[in-house]
Amino acid sequence: MKVTQEKREQSINTMIDTALALFSEQGYDATSIRTIAQRAGISLGLMYNYFKSKEELLVEICRRGASDVRVSFEQITPEWEKMTAIERHIRQTVKILKEKKDFWKLIHGIRMQSAVVQRLSAEMKEQTAYVETQIRQNLIEAGIPFPELEAKLYFASLDGLAQHYLLHENYPIDDVATLLIMKYKR
């Protein structure tokens, strides 16, 4: 029984990882469920057994990505403890961008595809609200004036940092992150 559950989870993870890679490489709309199954080395029937549609796969990828973001906010290692909450957030953002580059390429790509965004609207709004709340709280704790407006600017700066990192080879993400951190040093 345990072997069967492990094999099932392994198959699901393979499908999700393959879909993520293909969505990131080719785009969501250009990737078929058949292509995902073929690349994953899984029969189309098994694929549909676990995911009824490509959209269902995308939702699961986004759910896992949102979970990664939440976990990154909660992870505080000894080296992170020495940092302000703002610096920790920016460094964690850079870290997760580097570790999950395919996921973030997918997310940034579909943000401009209105039909896809509409299907994921609730999940994306929830994720954005969570991150904005964390940012605003960090700014309040740091004594930054106008935390509501500053949170919008800070979030837009992180979005820009992420987008440039994902689109441009050799983007100096660590240097840009350090400059952004310096803006919020008190």
Residue, then its C-alpha position, 0 to 999 in steps of 0.5 A: m500500500k505504501v509503495t503504491q502511494e509513493k508511486r502515485e505521488q511520484s507520478i503526480n510530481t513528474m507530471i507537475d514538474t514536466a508541465l511546469a517546464l513545458f509551460s515555462e519553455q513553450g507557454y501555457d497555451a502552446t502546450s498540450i496535455r498530450t505533450i506533457a504526458q509524452r515528455a513525462g513518459i506517462s500514458l495520456g489515460l494516466m494523465y487524465n486519471y490525475f488531472k482532468s485538464k491542463e487548467e487543473l494542472l496549472v492550478e496545482i502548480c500555482r497552489r504549490g508555488a503559493s505554498d513555497v512563497r508562504v514557507s519562504f516567509e516562515q523560514i528564518t535561519p540564523e543568518w536571516e535572523k540578523m537581517t531586518a524583516i525588509e532585507r529578509h523579504i527581499r533576500q528570500t524573494v531573490k532566493i526563491l526566484k533562483e530556486k524556482k525560476d521555471f515557476w516564476k517564468l510561468i507566473h510572469g508569462i500568464r499574468m499578461q494572458s487575460a483568459v488564463v488570469q481570469r481562471l486563476s483570479a481568486e488564487m492570484k488575488e489571495q497570493t498578492a494580498y498575502v504578500e502585500t500584508q507581509i510587506r506592509q507589516n515589515l514597513i510599519e515595523a521598520g518605521i517607514p512613512f506612508p506604509e500603505l503607499e510604500a508597500k505598493l512601490y516596494f511590491a512593484s520594485l520586487d515585481g520589476l526585479a523578478q521580471h528583469y531577472l526572468l527575461h534577461e540573461n546575466y541580470p544583476i539580481d543580487d546587486v539590485a536587491t542590495l540597492l533596494i534593501m539600502k533604500y529601506k535601511r534606517 
